[in-house]
Amino acid sequence: MKLLTVTELTIYLRELLDSDEILRDIWVEGEVSNFNRHTSGHCYFTLKDGDAQMSAVVWKSSATRIGRLPSNGDAILAHGRITFYEGRGQLQLVVDDIRPAGIGILQAQFERLKSRLESEGLFDESRKRPLPPAPRRIGIATSPTSAALQDILQVIGRRYPLTEVIIAPCKVQGQGAADTIVEALYALYEQPVDVIIVARGGGSIEDLWAFNEETVARAVFASPKPVISGVGHETDTTIIDFVADVRAPTPSAAAEIATPDHLELSDELSYLHERLDQAIGNRMERLQIALLAQQQTLKLRSPVIRIERDRQLIDDMLQRAETRIEHRLALAQATLAGAQAQLVALSPDAILARGYAVVRRADRQIVTHPEQATTGEILTIITRGGNLQARVEA
């Protein structure tokens, strides 16, 4: 037998309760009584069911997050952990979430996880990615024997048979389904896919619960490629619907969202081909007009034209030069003729021809006055016809 003090016993009980997996994460349904909100902000109340009751506490931090707190007489679902309060020597439920009792345990868990993941930003619209317009490879995480897979393959084959499908098999309900879905997703993350579809057919909230597990939601959030959630029917909602980049109401709709219609693509290609032909024709016409304009510009700037123009300019310059030279020659000839006439008029021969004579002494000095001559001196008389010898008599 082991002897324990009260303190040792209470510590042992607290540690024992804290280590229990079930009691660390539990939902308790009951009616609220003795509700009291202390000035510290902590809330204390009793949960009772028939003749059984349990003390419960909501710390201030949790009370602020919960928002609407219950009143006496309310039937609630309280989530939290069981611990042992040494001060009073009693068990108590430390509550961190409260839901109305009528919604059921699973729905309460759904709402709790949804609120927490939303606060962490897993649902932010800003992080959601657009889908590729024409995916080359589509990854599908679903049961290989499900009708949902056959619906998806049929839609893909009808709408866009060019794409390649990579299937990652997994369980879609039951024990261990969430783990296999996570494994299938991470297997697809290692493949060269362009988009991923997570799918299964409709069912109850219990059937679809694997897609409400936190591990699956975080695996979808970690996807390097856009994810389409195609779980259940239109009225079904799962946690991964909020995390995925796109939510489809059904697996077939997920396949339609992921793929283009090849007939529509063909029509669009034909339309684009016509527009391309028209654009090319218009472009060729504009280029041809521009080419003609360039040719005309080159023709005007051609060296041949410049040479011809320069030749004509040279001819004009030569013509003007010849005219000027002829004019100057005529002027020079007229000047020369005038000078010649003047020279003729002033020539001694012309004077001699009129009967005049030049008298020159023996020393060839011209005699212009009788006093220059002496009696008996021989003088030469120059006439037009010849020279005469004369002696001065007087």
Order of alpha helices (4+ residues) and beta strands (2+ residues): alpha-beta-beta-beta-alpha-beta-beta-alpha-beta-alpha-beta-alpha-beta-alpha-beta-alpha-beta-alpha-alpha-alpha-alpha-beta-beta-beta
